[in-house]
């Protein structure tokens, strides 16, 4: 005992009398116990630095027994003497309620005292208090001021928060350049501080209040926010937000953040390898990064691994593995994973079929606003599959799912309203039970109350009340309510003003704020709508890069329509460099979820081969996917492919099948195409009765071609009883729509009085209209009328004009007529050369009289040199074609020719006939 007292006395003397006494307390090379003893002495003597250091020693947990009052006591002593480090530590303890009652106002007071003394970390924390409105009124402008002070002192979190403030325009005007600058500062600072050297040299005291969120990396300079700063900087380089697009830098910062465990960055770098953006495509690396993020619990990465397992992309195909990943993501609340899991339980894919489990997951996804799940659940309640039928619930779910399968939703809702199913009588008492919890502050109940008044479920529609309840829920951060308010503002709905009976139209620019609030919390539909506003420049300045950014956010969560839009942006080069591979990738992501527009887009891209290699098999695959979902356009296009045999073997039966499917939905072109396939006059075989039915359906829907063909059948009596009045009716319908062939036919009906009183005036009117549209029969008819003066004054000039138009189109009759006009100078100066020219053109098309006249002109030497051999050749050809006068001329011509001349003429005739047959 005496020896122990002696040692203690010597230690005391050493501490008090040592020349280095002033340094002992603060010399980290000495043993902790020696420093602790010295600090106690100095602290008791009132040294504020020693008091603060003593507080940190007690806080480190190395003193026994541990007592939280000790650090608080000494921090307070030092803080009251104005020591800024102690003031900062005291502020933190008040903020966290550690060793003291939690008190944000006192935390703010101590942070302010330290910050006023240029304490950078205190300034940063004070900024956070102002940003979050904790212990002080929310003030983004003052928050930014404190962030900027701390940021300039190289506090990495402050640099990151300053970047965020400029990024989203909080407390200042939105400024991409400044946002990028501070993100870069934070990222680079974090990179230096997180280096192995920096970690090894760190001598900062380790706090004893570690939580899962406060690891080494979350201390000042090492926080997750700094890693997120690297991530945000990567995003800006990736999408060119405030800085030029630089894929290599984007990859660098994504990788830095990802390697430090930031899961969002891991997912991004996985996508870079998956899509080959700025680096060769590498499925193995993509899977590796997705796996790292998934194992850390990132639901989107888990979903991606589930999708890959289901499709066998980069991993072995396994529905069981897909279900395992979907389950992990679903348990974390990922709506698409929940939907996909519900589908697996419903179909028994990778898991035993379980209707109740399926309904449970559909319900949980639907509650999160997943419109696919809402629609599916609506169908379940509609038809009572695994649950008692409940039309009221199905109506509510269909209403929520309005943006998904819109045509089906409208049909189902319309059907319910038509039959009064699911639309209960108005009852004030029933509404009371919905609004009561809303009045007590339940955010979900407030949102439901908004739905009730918005859609008039159980009450009359009341937009003012709906707006009120949506606002209450949105103020509590409920993303679905924020989304609803954004939609209401975007649609410029009118609601009640403060004055009774006065309506005001909501400003569209406020939609941005609501969408942003929901989007930043990860609601994919809000992200998509926010992207749309930026794309269209509605409520904000147009910004294609930001549009791309938000569409990408929604697309990465699996929102199919956002994936489709993102694909179109990459295809067009809007907001980013044109990238067909990216476009096809996103179209495929949406298509694989059953998104019809994406399936059609992929089909047309593969079919056209304009932007990607032509692949008819893939085109048929995607057309078939869309067609099987009931899309009439896809069914029609698929029918055409099988009809024409484009890239695949033509298949009459499949063409008829798909045309018929589209026809059932009222697709006019399909009805017409089906009729043509069934029309024996088109193919020699078929079913004229069914063809007529299809022609009739197309005609009744306004198909001009259908009307014309139906009229032709009634006129000829082919497959139907001949009916002049019906022929007249359908020719008239097509003629009024401008069908030149129908107009000509109508003119002929009036000309000859078929089924109607003859009317030469109407005949000429319709024939003239058809001729003006270029119908060759009508043009020839008008030429004849002017030539003969039938129904119009005789006019050789107009006759010549019409004959010339028809002749130049290749009509042999008009060419022959022109030859006659020029030979005999009918209303024009005689011109044998032109006469021969037109005779020969008609002769080459087999016109016997033109062939005869060509021989005659050669025999007489008119318009061409005299040539008995050529004349005899034409006489031979005309006679062979049945021209009687040519038979006589051929005989007489032979009497004048030597045998060798006759042989030559016959040889020329044979060669001429062969050549013309080749043409």
MIPAKE-81090 format. One record per residue (C-alpha): x, y, z. Coordinates in steps of 0.2 Angstrom, whole numbers, padded with zeros to 4 digits, always signed. Example, Ala and Ser with C-alpha at 12.3 -4.5 7.8 and 13.67 -1.06 7.14 Angstrom:
<recs>
+0062-0022+0039;+0068-0005+0036;
</recs>
This chain:
<recs>
+0000+0000+0000;+0014+0012+0004;+0022+0007-0012;+0007+0012-0021;+0005+0029-0012;+0023+0032-0017;+0020+0029-0035;+0005+0040-0035;+0015+0054-0027;+0029+0052-0039;+0016+0053-0053;+0008+0068-0046;+0025+0077-0044;+0029+0072-0062;+0014+0079-0069;+0015+0095-0059;+0033+0099-0059;+0038+0092-0076;+0045+0106-0088;+0034+0099-0101;+0019+0100-0089;+0010+0111-0101;+0011+0098-0115;+0007+0082-0106;-0012+0083-0107;-0011+0086-0126;+0004+0074-0131;-0004+0059-0140;+0012+0050-0139;+0010+0048-0120;+0000+0034-0112;-0019+0038-0110;-0018+0036-0091;-0004+0049-0090;-0014+0061-0101;-0030+0058-0092;-0023+0063-0075;-0015+0078-0082;-0031+0084-0091;-0040+0082-0075;-0029+0093-0066;-0029+0107-0080;-0048+0105-0082;-0051+0108-0063;-0039+0123-0064;-0051+0130-0078;-0041+0127-0094;-0055+0126-0108;-0045+0116-0120;-0041+0103-0106;-0059+0103-0101;-0064+0099-0119;-0051+0086-0121;-0056+0078-0105;-0074+0077-0112;-0068+0068-0127;-0058+0056-0116;-0073+0051-0106;-0083+0050-0123;-0070+0038-0130;-0076+0024-0118;-0058+0021-0112;-0062+0027-0094;-0070+0015-0082;-0084+0015-0077;-0092+0024-0092;-0103+0039-0087;-0112+0050-0100;-0113+0064-0088;-0094+0066-0087;-0091+0072-0106;-0107+0083-0105;-0100+0091-0089;-0083+0095-0096;-0090+0100-0113;-0101+0112-0104;-0087+0119-0094;-0077+0122-0109;-0091+0129-0120;-0097+0141-0107;-0079+0148-0108;-0081+0150-0126;-0071+0136-0132;-0079+0132-0150;-0074+0113-0151;-0084+0110-0135;-0098+0121-0140;-0099+0111-0156;-0099+0094-0146;-0112+0101-0134;-0123+0105-0149;-0122+0088-0156;-0127+0080-0139;-0142+0091-0137;-0147+0087-0155;-0145+0068-0152;-0152+0068-0134;-0136+0060-0128;-0132+0062-0110;-0144+0077-0111;-0163+0079-0115;-0165+0080-0134;-0167+0099-0138;-0165+0105-0155;-0166+0123-0150;-0152+0122-0138;-0142+0112-0151;-0144+0127-0163;-0139+0139-0150;-0123+0130-0146;-0119+0127-0165;-0122+0145-0168;-0109+0150-0154;-0096+0139-0162;-0100+0144-0180;-0099+0162-0175;-0081+0158-0170;-0077+0151-0187;-0080+0133-0182;-0082+0125-0199;-0091+0109-0193;-0103+0118-0182;-0107+0129-0197;-0111+0114-0207;-0122+0107-0193;-0131+0124-0191;-0134+0124-0210;-0142+0106-0208;-0153+0113-0194;-0159+0127-0205;-0162+0116-0220;-0172+0103-0210;-0181+0116-0200;-0175+0108-0183;-0174+0120-0168;-0176+0135-0180;-0188+0140-0193;-0184+0132-0210;-0173+0144-0220;-0164+0137-0236;-0156+0153-0239;-0147+0154-0222;-0143+0135-0223;-0134+0138-0239;-0124+0153-0231;-0118+0141-0218;-0114+0127-0230;-0104+0139-0241;-0094+0145-0226;-0090+0127-0221;-0087+0121-0239;-0074+0134-0241;-0066+0127-0225;-0065+0110-0234;-0079+0102-0225;-0084+0089-0237;-0102+0086-0232;-0104+0105-0233;-0097+0105-0251;-0109+0091-0255;-0124+0100-0247;-0120+0116-0256;-0120+0106-0272;-0137+0099-0268;-0144+0117-0264;-0138+0124-0281;-0144+0108-0290;-0162+0109-0284;-0163+0128-0282;-0165+0128-0263;-0161+0145-0255;-0155+0151-0272;-0158+0151-0290;-0154+0134-0298;-0137+0134-0305;-0130+0118-0313;-0112+0126-0314;-0111+0129-0296;-0119+0113-0291;-0106+0104-0302;-0092+0114-0294;-0096+0109-0276;-0100+0091-0280;-0083+0090-0288;-0075+0098-0273;-0084+0086-0261;-0080+0071-0272;-0061+0075-0273;-0060+0080-0255;-0068+0063-0250;-0056+0054-0262;-0041+0061-0253;-0048+0059-0235;-0053+0041-0239;-0036+0036-0246;-0027+0022-0236;-0014+0035-0230;-0027+0047-0224;-0036+0033-0214;-0019+0027-0207;-0015+0045-0201;-0032+0049-0193;-0030+0052-0175;-0048+0059-0172;-0056+0052-0157;-0068+0038-0160;-0085+0042-0154;-0093+0029-0143;-0111+0031-0150;-0108+0022-0166;-0124+0016-0175;-0126+0006-0192;-0127+0023-0200;-0112+0031-0191;-0097+0021-0197;-0080+0028-0199;-0085+0034-0216;-0099+0044-0209;-0088+0055-0198;-0083+0073-0204;-0075+0071-0221;-0079+0053-0223;-0098+0053-0223;-0110+0044-0235;-0115+0061-0241;-0097+0063-0248;-0098+0047-0257;-0115+0052-0263;-0106+0068-0269;-0095+0057-0280;-0110+0049-0286;-0119+0065-0290;-0104+0072-0299;-0104+0056-0309;-0122+0058-0314;-0118+0076-0320;-0104+0070-0331;-0115+0055-0337;-0130+0066-0342;-0121+0083-0345;-0130+0092-0331;-0121+0109-0329;-0105+0101-0337;-0101+0093-0354;-0105+0074-0355;-0089+0064-0351;-0092+0046-0350;-0075+0042-0344;-0076+0054-0329;-0093+0048-0325;-0087+0030-0324;-0072+0036-0313;-0083+0044-0300;-0096+0030-0301;-0082+0018-0298;-0075+0028-0283;-0092+0029-0275;-0096+0011-0278;-0080+0004-0272;-0083+0013-0255;-0100+0004-0254;-0112+0017-0261;-0125+0005-0268;-0133+0018-0280;-0116+0020-0288;-0114+0001-0289;-0130+0000-0298;-0125+0014-0310;-0108+0006-0314;-0117-0011-0316;-0128-0002-0329;-0113+0005-0338;-0106-0012-0340;-0123-0019-0345;-0126-0007-0359;-0108-0003-0364;-0109+0015-0361;-0092+0022-0363;-0084+0005-0360;-0086-0012-0369;-0101-0021-0364;-0097-0034-0350;-0111-0044-0343;-0100-0053-0330;-0095-0036-0323;-0113-0030-0323;-0119-0045-0313;-0104-0043-0301;-0109-0025-0297;-0127-0029-0296;-0123-0043-0284;-0113-0032-0273;-0127-0019-0272;-0140-0033-0270;-0131-0041-0256;-0130-0024-0247;-0149-0023-0249;-0151-0012-0264;-0169-0017-0270;-0167-0011-0288;-0151-0022-0289;-0161-0036-0282;-0174-0033-0295;-0162-0033-0309;-0154-0049-0303;-0172-0057-0302;-0175-0051-0320;-0159-0057-0326;-0162-0074-0318;-0179-0075-0326;-0172-0071-0343;-0155-0080-0342;-0145-0064-0345;-0127-0065-0339;-0133-0078-0326;-0140-0096-0327;-0159-0095-0331;-0168-0100-0316;-0186-0095-0310;-0182-0101-0293;-0167-0089-0291;-0178-0075-0299;-0191-0078-0286;-0178-0077-0272;-0171-0060-0278;-0189-0053-0281;-0193-0059-0263;-0178-0049-0256;-0183-0033-0265;-0201-0035-0262;-0198-0037-0243;-0189-0020-0244;-0204-0012-0252;-0200-0012-0271;-0216-0011-0280;-0211-0019-0296;-0203-0033-0287;-0219-0036-0277;-0229-0036-0293;-0217-0048-0301;-0218-0059-0286;-0237-0059-0286;-0236-0064-0304;-0224-0079-0300;-0236-0085-0286;-0251-0083-0298;-0243-0093-0312;-0233-0105-0301;-0216-0100-0309;-0201-0104-0298;-0213-0106-0284;-0228-0117-0280;-0244-0108-0285;-0252-0099-0271;-0267-0088-0275;-0267-0080-0258;-0249-0075-0258;-0251-0068-0275;-0266-0057-0269;-0255-0052-0254;-0241-0046-0265;-0252-0038-0278;-0261-0029-0263;-0244-0023-0256;-0238-0017-0273;-0255-0008-0276;-0254+0001-0260;-0238+0009-0266;-0246+0015-0282;-0240+0002-0294;-0253+0003-0308;-0249-0014-0315;-0253-0021-0298;-0268-0010-0295;-0275-0016-0312;-0272-0034-0308;-0280-0033-0291;-0295-0024-0298;-0297-0038-0310;-0296-0051-0296;-0309-0042-0286;-0319-0039-0302;-0320-0057-0306;-0319-0064-0288;-0303-0074-0291;-0297-0080-0274;-0307-0067-0265;-0326-0063-0264;-0331-0052-0279;-0331-0034-0274;-0335-0021-0288;-0333-0007-0276;-0315-0011-0273;-0312-0015-0292;-0319+0002-0297;-0307+0010-0284;-0292+0000-0290;-0296+0003-0309;-0297+0022-0305;-0280+0022-0297;-0273+0012-0312;-0279+0024-0324;-0262+0027-0331;-0259+0009-0335;-0268-0001-0347;-0279+0014-0350;-0291+0007-0363;-0294-0008-0352;-0297+0003-0337;-0309+0014-0346;-0318-0001-0352;-0320-0009-0335;-0325+0007-0326;-0337+0011-0340;-0345-0006-0338;-0346-0004-0319;-0355+0013-0321;-0366+0006-0335;-0372-0008-0323;-0371+0002-0307;-0358-0010-0300;-0346-0004-0288;-0353+0014-0288;-0363+0014-0271;-0376+0027-0267;-0370+0043-0259;-0370+0041-0240;-0363+0055-0229;-0361+0043-0214;-0350+0031-0224;-0339+0046-0230;-0338+0051-0211;-0329+0034-0207;-0316+0037-0220;-0313+0056-0215;-0312+0053-0197;-0295+0046-0196;-0289+0059-0209;-0295+0073-0197;-0284+0064-0184;-0269+0066-0194;-0267+0049-0203;-0258+0053-0219;-0264+0038-0228;-0282+0041-0223;-0280+0059-0229;-0275+0053-0246;-0289+0041-0247;-0301+0055-0242;-0294+0065-0256;-0298+0050-0268;-0316+0049-0262;-0320+0067-0265;-0309+0067-0281;-0318+0053-0290;-0335+0054-0281;-0334+0037-0272;-0347+0036-0259;-0350+0055-0261;-0352+0069-0274;-0336+0074-0282;-0329+0089-0274;-0312+0095-0280;-0310+0108-0267;-0311+0095-0253;-0300+0083-0263;-0287+0096-0265;-0288+0100-0246;-0285+0082-0241;-0272+0079-0254;-0262+0094-0247;-0264+0088-0229;-0256+0071-0234;-0243+0079-0245;-0237+0090-0231;-0233+0074-0221;-0222+0068-0235;-0234+0055-0243;-0228+0053-0260;-0244+0047-0268;-0252+0063-0262;-0238+0074-0268;-0240+0065-0285;-0259+0069-0285;-0256+0087-0281;-0243+0088-0295;-0256+0080-0308;-0269+0092-0302;-0258+0107-0305;-0252+0101-0321;-0270+0099-0327;-0274+0116-0322;-0289+0111-0312;-0300+0124-0305;-0304+0124-0286;-0312+0135-0273;-0304+0151-0268;-0304+0159-0251;-0319+0168-0257;-0336+0158-0257;-0341+0153-0275;-0325+0159-0283;-0314+0147-0293;-0296+0149-0296;-0285+0139-0309;-0270+0131-0301;-0253+0137-0308;-0244+0123-0318;-0227+0128-0312;-0232+0122-0294;-0233+0105-0301;-0214+0105-0302;-0213+0106-0283;-0224+0092-0279;-0217+0081-0293;-0199+0085-0286;-0204+0081-0268;-0211+0064-0273;-0198+0060-0286;-0184+0063-0273;-0192+0051-0262;-0191+0038-0276;-0209+0038-0283;-0206+0032-0301;-0222+0039-0308;-0217+0056-0301;-0200+0055-0308;-0208+0051-0325;-0220+0066-0324;-0206+0077-0319;-0195+0072-0334;-0210+0075-0345;-0212+0093-0338;-0193+0096-0341;-0195+0089-0359;-0210+0099-0364;-0204+0115-0354;-0221+0116-0345;-0220+0125-0329;-0201+0127-0331;-0188+0131-0344;-0186+0116-0356;-0171+0105-0351;-0169+0089-0360;-0154+0084-0350;-0164+0085-0334;-0179+0076-0343;-0167+0062-0347;-0161+0062-0329;-0178+0059-0322;-0184+0047-0335;-0169+0037-0331;-0173+0037-0313;-0190+0031-0316;-0184+0018-0329;-0171+0011-0317;-0185+0007-0305;-0194-0003-0319;-0207+0010-0324;-0211+0003-0342;-0218+0019-0350;-0203+0029-0343;-0191+0015-0351;-0200+0018-0367;-0198+0036-0367;-0180+0035-0362;-0177+0023-0377;-0185+0036-0388;-0174+0050-0381;-0159+0040-0385;-0165+0036-0402;-0168+0054-0406;-0152+0060-0397;-0163+0071-0386;-0154+0076-0369;-0140+0065-0373;-0129+0059-0388;-0139+0048-0400;-0137+0030-0395;-0146+0016-0404;-0140+0003-0393;-0146+0012-0378;-0163+0015-0386;-0165-0003-0391;-0160-0009-0373;-0173+0002-0365;-0187-0002-0378;-0183-0020-0374;-0184-0017-0355;-0201-0010-0357;-0207-0023-0370;-0202-0037-0359;-0214-0030-0346;-0228-0031-0359;-0228-0012-0364;-0237-0012-0381;-0229+0004-0388;-0211-0003-0384;-0216-0020-0392;-0222-0011-0408;-0207+0000-0408;-0195-0015-0408;-0205-0024-0421;-0204-0009-0433;-0186-0006-0430;-0181-0024-0433;-0193-0024-0448;-0186-0008-0456;-0168-0011-0453;-0165+0008-0454;-0157+0011-0437;-0153-0007-0432;-0149-0022-0442;-0165-0029-0451;-0171-0045-0442;-0188-0051-0448;-0189-0065-0435;-0187-0053-0421;-0200-0041-0429;-0212-0056-0430;-0208-0060-0412;-0212-0043-0405;-0227-0040-0417;-0234-0057-0410;-0231-0052-0392;-0241-0036-0395;-0254-0045-0406;-0257-0058-0392;-0261-0044-0380;-0275-0038-0392;-0267-0023-0400;-0276-0022-0417;-0262-0013-0426;-0250-0026-0421;-0262-0040-0427;-0264-0031-0444;-0245-0028-0446;-0242-0047-0442;-0255-0051-0455;-0247-0041-0468;-0230-0050-0464;-0238-0067-0466;-0247-0060-0481;-0232-0053-0491;-0220-0066-0484;-0208-0052-0479;-0192-0060-0472;-0202-0076-0468;-0212-0088-0478;-0229-0082-0483;-0243-0091-0474;-0261-0088-0480;-0269-0096-0465;-0259-0085-0452;-0262-0070-0463;-0281-0073-0463;-0280-0077-0444;-0272-0061-0439;-0282-0050-0451;-0297-0058-0443;-0291-0054-0425;-0289-0036-0430;-0305-0035-0440;-0314-0041-0424;-0308-0025-0416;-0314-0014-0430;-0297-0011-0438;-0302-0004-0455;-0286-0009-0465;-0287-0026-0458;-0305-0028-0463;-0300-0023-0481;-0285-0034-0481;-0295-0049-0475;-0308-0046-0488;-0295-0046-0502;-0288-0062-0495;-0305-0070-0495;-0310-0063-0512;-0308-0076-0526;-0306-0063-0539;-0289-0059-0530;-0282-0076-0527;-0293-0088-0537;-0299-0097-0521;-0307-0090-0505;-0324-0087-0498;-0334-0073-0507;-0348-0072-0494;-0335-0069-0480;-0326-0057-0491;-0341-0047-0494;-0345-0046-0475;-0327-0040-0472;-0329-0027-0487;-0345-0021-0479;-0338-0019-0462;-0323-0009-0469;-0335+0001-0480;-0346+0005-0466;-0331+0012-0456;-0327+0023-0470;-0314+0014-0480;-0314+0021-0497;-0306+0006-0505;-0319-0005-0496;-0333+0005-0502;-0327+0005-0520;-0324-0014-0520;-0341-0017-0512;-0349-0007-0526;-0340-0016-0539;-0347-0033-0532;-0365-0026-0532;-0363-0019-0549;-0356-0036-0556;-0366-0047-0545;-0351-0057-0540;-0355-0067-0524;-0370-0057-0521;-0386-0053-0529;-0383-0039-0542;-0390-0023-0535;-0388-0007-0545;-0395+0004-0531;-0382-0003-0518;-0369-0001-0531;-0374+0017-0534;-0374+0020-0515;-0357+0013-0512;-0349+0021-0527;-0357+0038-0521;-0349+0036-0504;-0332+0032-0511;-0334+0046-0524;-0338+0059-0511;-0322+0054-0502;-0312+0058-0518;-0309+0040-0525;-0306+0043-0543;-0311+0026-0549;-0328+0027-0540;-0330+0045-0547;-0328+0038-0565;-0339+0023-0561;-0353+0035-0555;-0351+0045-0570;-0354+0030-0581;-0369+0025-0571;-0377+0042-0574;-0371+0041-0592;-0380+0025-0596;-0394+0026-0583;-0389+0010-0573;-0402+0009-0559;-0405+0027-0560;-0412+0040-0572;-0399+0045-0585;-0391+0062-0581;-0378+0068-0593;-0374+0083-0583;-0369+0073-0567;-0361+0060-0578;-0349+0074-0585;-0346+0081-0568;-0341+0065-0560;-0330+0060-0575;-0322+0077-0575;-0318+0075-0556;-0310+0058-0559;-0300+0064-0574;-0293+0079-0564;-0287+0066-0551;-0278+0057-0565;-0290+0042-0568;-0284+0036-0585;-0302+0029-0590;-0310+0046-0585;-0296+0055-0595;-0299+0045-0611;-0318+0047-0609;-0316+0066-0608;-0305+0066-0623;-0318+0056-0633;-0332+0068-0627;-0322+0083-0633;-0318+0075-0649;-0336+0070-0653;-0345+0084-0644;-0354+0072-0632;-0362+0082-0618;-0349+0095-0620;-0345+0107-0634;-0334+0099-0647;-0316+0105-0644;-0302+0097-0654;-0289+0107-0643;-0296+0100-0627;-0298+0083-0635;-0279+0083-0640;-0274+0088-0623;-0284+0074-0614;-0278+0061-0627;-0260+0067-0625;-0261+0065-0606;-0268+0047-0607;-0256+0042-0621;-0241+0048-0611;-0247+0036-0597;-0246+0022-0609;-0264+0020-0616;-0263+0011-0633;-0280+0018-0638;-0276+0036-0634;-0259+0033-0643;-0268+0027-0658;-0280+0041-0658;-0266+0054-0657;-0258+0045-0672;-0274+0048-0682;-0276+0066-0676;-0258+0070-0682;-0259+0060-0698;-0275+0069-0704;-0273+0086-0695;-0289+0085-0685;-0289+0102-0677;-0270+0103-0678;-0257+0105-0690;-0254+0089-0700;-0238+0080-0693;-0233+0063-0701;-0218+0061-0690;-0228+0063-0674;-0242+0052-0682;-0229+0038-0685;-0222+0040-0667;-0238+0037-0659;-0244+0023-0671;-0228+0014-0667;-0230+0016-0648;-0247+0009-0649;-0242-0005-0660;-0229-0010-0648;-0243-0013-0635;-0252-0024-0647;-0265-0012-0655;-0269-0020-0672;-0275-0005-0681;-0259+0005-0675;-0249-0009-0681;-0258-0009-0698;-0256+0010-0699;-0237+0009-0695;-0235-0003-0710;-0245+0009-0721;-0235+0024-0716;-0219+0014-0720;-0226+0008-0737;-0231+0026-0741;-0215+0034-0734;-0225+0046-0723;-0216+0052-0708;-0203+0039-0710;-0192+0033-0725;-0201+0022-0738;-0197+0004-0733;-0207-0011-0740;-0199-0024-0729;-0204-0014-0713;-0221-0011-0720;-0223-0030-0724;-0217-0034-0706;-0230-0023-0698;-0244-0030-0710;-0238-0048-0704;-0240-0043-0686;-0257-0034-0688;-0264-0048-0698;-0258-0061-0685;-0268-0050-0672;-0284-0051-0682;-0284-0035-0692;-0293-0040-0708;-0287-0025-0719;-0269-0030-0714;-0272-0048-0721;-0276-0040-0738;-0261-0028-0737;-0250-0043-0732;-0255-0053-0747;-0253-0038-0759;-0236-0033-0751;-0229-0050-0753;-0233-0049-0772;-0221-0034-0773;-0207-0041-0763;-0193-0053-0768;-0192-0070-0758;-0177-0064-0748;-0186-0048-0743;-0201-0058-0737;-0190-0069-0727;-0182-0054-0719;-0199-0046-0715;-0205-0062-0707;-0189-0064-0697;-0190-0046-0691;-0209-0049-0687;-0204-0064-0676;-0190-0054-0668;-0201-0040-0665;-0214-0051-0657;-0201-0059-0646;-0194-0042-0640;-0211-0035-0636;-0216-0051-0626;-0200-0048-0616;-0206-0031-0611;
</recs>
